[in-house]
Amino acid sequence: MSTIQIGSGTLFDLRSNLKEEISRWEKDGVELNIEERKFGKFNFWNFTLTRPGKSGDRKSDEELFRHNITLVVSNLLLGEISNKLLQKIIRIDHPYLTKQEAEALCQQVISALSAAEKTKRLDQVQKKVRSFLEENNAIFLEGFFRFRLKDYFFELKENLEEAIDEFLADKEYQEFIKLLQYFVEIQEPKIVEVHVLFYSKEKFRLLDEEEKPLEQDYLLKVLGDLKDEGLKYEDLLLSALITLSPQRIILHHSEKTNIVKTIVNVFKERVTFCRDCELCRDTEELT
């Protein structure tokens, strides 16, 4: 009898992963005995080929048996085991993340590979698992992953850290937007309409509803005493718009820059875009 043992510290139903294979083997007359054992937090499954199929070719059935076990193990390593190891890293290094956030980030990292990359990765893992099972009849999934798939393990860790950094930055941005939205809601409008003309990535001009320039002296009066000479133009523009809190904001000849995105997120339906008026053409000539 040929027996292969699969061990894991992760709880999942290994029988379900082999369900289709077992059904197919049974139709071919192959008898497979599955014995499940638990030692502390570790789970072990012994898969024993007790009788070959109808062909009577035991060698052929044993090769098929090991091939299918290899496929199941490889898919588990790239799916369930990868996910659980990433969640463990998050619990240890980033305990402030919620369970739902951790699960979403893990799935994001694992799903980030393209279809071609997934196929290539699966082929690589299958070769390593197949080679291992040619010399061993027992495999512990987490240990195999950490020591035989080191490159992939470190790649996942790096991708996870990048995903977490992006997630935290986006979360901080959303909180910032909510704060600005609150300021806009409580602010009394000081002007009906403001036209924003973008001459470059670092130069803009504001016009009122009559398309007359809002002079710098007026803006400074509205904004108060701005002593920080290092204030970036994006901050100055956003501060001016929030303080003026216009009922309508028209962005002329604007590109999809961060400041434009922020203005739209803060003022929402108050914002409209214009790309084909006299002001737009004048702006385009000066850029």
C-alpha positions in Angstrom: 0.0 0.0 0.0 1.2 3.5 -0.8 0.6 6.2 1.8 1.2 10.0 1.6 0.8 12.1 4.8 -0.1 15.8 4.6 0.3 17.9 7.7 -0.7 21.5 8.5 -1.2 23.9 11.4 -4.0 25.5 9.5 -7.6 24.4 9.9 -9.4 23.5 6.6 -11.3 20.6 5.2 -8.7 18.8 3.1 -11.3 16.2 2.0 -13.2 18.8 0.1 -10.1 19.7 -1.9 -9.8 16.1 -3.0 -13.6 15.5 -3.5 -13.6 15.5 -7.3 -10.4 13.4 -7.5 -11.7 10.8 -5.0 -15.0 10.5 -7.0 -13.2 10.0 -10.2 -10.9 7.4 -8.7 -13.8 5.5 -7.2 -15.5 5.3 -10.6 -12.3 3.7 -11.9 -12.3 1.2 -9.1 -9.5 2.8 -7.2 -9.9 2.5 -3.4 -8.5 5.3 -1.3 -8.4 5.3 2.5 -8.3 8.7 4.2 -7.3 8.8 7.9 -7.5 12.1 9.7 -5.6 12.8 12.9 -5.1 15.8 15.2 -2.1 16.4 17.5 -2.6 19.6 19.5 -3.0 22.4 16.9 -1.6 20.3 14.1 -3.7 18.3 11.6 -2.5 15.3 9.6 -4.2 13.4 6.8 -2.9 10.0 5.7 -4.0 9.2 2.1 -3.5 5.5 1.3 -4.0 3.8 -2.1 -5.4 0.5 -1.0 -6.4 -1.0 -4.4 -5.5 0.0 -8.0 -8.1 0.7 -10.6 -9.9 -1.5 -13.1 -6.8 -1.5 -15.4 -5.0 -3.4 -12.7 -1.9 -1.4 -13.4 -0.8 -0.4 -9.9 2.2 1.5 -11.1 0.1 3.7 -13.3 -2.5 4.3 -10.6 0.2 5.1 -8.1 1.7 7.7 -10.4 -1.7 9.2 -11.0 -2.3 9.1 -7.2 0.9 11.1 -6.5 0.3 13.4 -9.4 -3.2 14.4 -8.1 -1.9 14.8 -4.5 0.8 17.1 -6.0 -1.9 19.2 -7.7 -3.9 19.5 -4.5 -0.9 20.3 -2.3 0.3 23.0 -4.8 -3.1 24.7 -4.9 -3.2 24.7 -1.1 0.2 26.2 -0.9 -0.6 29.0 -3.3 -4.1 29.6 -1.8 -5.1 28.6 1.7 -1.6 28.4 3.2 -0.4 31.6 1.6 -3.5 33.4 3.0 -3.0 32.1 6.5 0.7 32.9 6.7 0.0 36.5 5.5 -2.7 36.8 8.1 -0.3 35.6 10.8 2.2 38.3 9.6 -0.5 40.9 9.9 -1.5 39.8 13.4 2.1 40.1 14.6 3.3 43.2 12.7 0.1 45.1 12.2 -2.3 44.2 15.1 -4.2 47.5 14.6 -5.8 46.2 11.4 -9.2 44.7 11.8 -9.9 41.1 10.8 -11.9 42.2 7.8 -9.1 44.6 6.7 -6.5 41.8 7.1 -8.5 39.3 5.0 -9.1 41.9 2.3 -5.4 42.7 2.1 -4.3 39.1 2.0 -6.7 38.4 -0.9 -5.5 41.5 -2.7 -1.9 40.4 -2.4 -2.6 36.8 -3.5 -4.8 37.9 -6.4 -2.4 40.5 -7.6 -0.5 38.0 -9.9 -1.7 38.0 -13.5 -3.1 34.9 -15.0 0.2 34.2 -16.8 2.2 34.7 -13.6 -0.2 32.4 -11.7 0.2 29.6 -14.3 4.0 30.0 -14.2 4.0 30.1 -10.4 1.8 27.0 -10.2 4.1 25.1 -12.5 7.2 26.0 -10.4 5.5 24.9 -7.2 4.2 21.7 -8.7 7.7 20.7 -9.8 9.1 21.3 -6.3 6.2 19.4 -4.6 6.5 16.5 -7.1 10.3 16.3 -6.6 9.8 16.4 -2.8 7.2 13.6 -2.8 9.4 11.4 -5.0 11.7 11.1 -2.0 9.3 11.6 0.9 5.9 10.2 1.8 5.1 13.1 4.2 4.8 16.8 3.7 4.1 19.5 6.3 2.5 22.4 4.3 3.7 25.5 6.3 7.2 24.1 6.7 7.5 23.3 3.0 6.2 26.8 2.1 8.7 28.6 4.4 11.8 26.6 3.4 11.2 25.3 -0.1 9.3 28.3 -1.4 11.4 31.0 0.2 11.5 33.3 -2.8 7.8 33.3 -3.1 7.3 33.7 0.7 9.5 36.9 0.7 7.8 38.2 -2.4 4.4 37.9 -0.7 5.8 39.6 2.4 7.1 42.6 0.3 3.9 42.8 -1.6 1.9 42.7 1.6 3.9 45.6 3.1 3.4 47.7 0.0 -0.4 46.9 0.1 -0.5 47.9 3.8 1.3 51.2 3.1 -1.1 52.1 0.3 -4.1 51.1 2.4 -3.0 53.3 5.4 -2.2 56.2 3.1 -5.6 55.9 1.5 -7.3 55.6 4.9 -5.5 58.7 6.1 -6.5 60.5 2.9 -10.2 59.6 3.4 -10.1 60.8 6.9 -8.6 64.1 5.7 -11.3 64.4 3.1 -14.0 63.9 5.7 -12.5 66.6 7.9 -12.5 69.1 4.9 -16.0 68.1 4.0 -17.1 69.0 7.5 -15.4 72.4 7.3 -17.2 73.1 4.0 -20.6 72.0 5.5 -20.3 74.4 8.5 -18.9 77.3 6.4 -21.2 80.0 5.2 -20.6 80.7 1.5 -18.7 84.0 1.0 -19.1 83.9 -2.8 -21.6 82.4 -5.3 -19.1 81.1 -7.9 -15.4 80.6 -8.3 -13.6 79.9 -11.6 -10.3 78.1 -11.1 -7.8 78.6 -14.0 -4.8 76.3 -14.0 -1.8 77.8 -15.9 0.6 75.1 -14.8 1.1 72.5 -12.1 2.2 75.2 -9.7 0.2 78.2 -10.9 -3.5 79.0 -10.7 -5.8 82.0 -10.6 -9.2 82.5 -9.1 -12.1 84.5 -10.7 -15.5 85.4 -9.2 -18.9 84.8 -10.8 -18.4 87.8 -13.1 -15.1 86.3 -14.2 -13.2 89.1 -12.4 -9.9 88.1 -10.7 -10.0 87.6 -6.9 -7.1 89.8 -6.0 -4.4 88.5 -3.7 -5.2 91.2 -1.0 -8.8 89.9 -0.9 -7.7 86.3 -0.6 -5.2 87.1 2.2 -8.0 88.9 4.0 -10.2 85.9 3.6 -7.6 83.4 4.6 -6.2 85.4 7.4 -2.6 86.0 8.3 -0.6 83.4 6.4 2.9 83.6 7.8 4.1 80.3 6.4 5.9 81.3 3.3 6.6 77.6 2.5 2.9 76.9 2.0 2.5 74.8 -1.2 0.2 76.1 -3.9 -2.1 73.1 -3.5 -2.6 74.0 0.2 -3.2 77.7 -0.6 -5.8 76.8 -3.3 -7.6 74.3 -1.1 -7.6 76.7 1.8 -8.9 79.5 -0.3 -11.8 77.4 -1.7 -12.7 76.0 1.7 -12.7 79.4 3.3 -14.7 81.0 0.4 -17.0 77.9 0.3 -18.5 78.9 -3.0 -21.8 77.4 -4.2 -20.2 76.5 -7.5 -16.6 75.8 -8.5 -15.7 75.7 -12.2 -12.4 74.1 -13.0 -11.0 75.3 -16.3 -8.5 73.4 -18.4 -7.7 71.1 -15.5 -5.7 67.9 -15.5 -6.2 64.8 -13.3 -3.8 66.0 -10.6 -4.0 65.2 -6.9 -5.3 68.7 -6.1 -8.1 68.4 -8.7 -9.1 65.0 -7.2 -9.2 66.4 -3.7 -11.3 69.4 -4.7 -13.8 67.1 -6.4 -13.9 64.8 -3.3 -14.4 67.6 -0.9 -16.9 69.8 -2.8 -18.6 66.9 -4.8 -21.6 68.2 -6.8 -20.5 71.8 -6.5 -17.7 71.1 -8.9 -18.0 71.3 -12.7 -15.4 71.0 -15.4 -15.0 73.3 -18.4 -12.6 72.7 -21.3 -14.0 74.8 -24.2 -14.7 78.4 -23.3 -12.9 81.6 -23.7 -11.3 81.3 -20.3 -10.1 77.7 -21.2 -8.6 78.9 -24.5 -6.9 81.9 -22.8 -5.5 79.5 -20.2 -4.3 77.0 -22.9 -2.5 79.8 -24.7 -0.6 80.8 -21.6 0.5 77.2 -20.6 
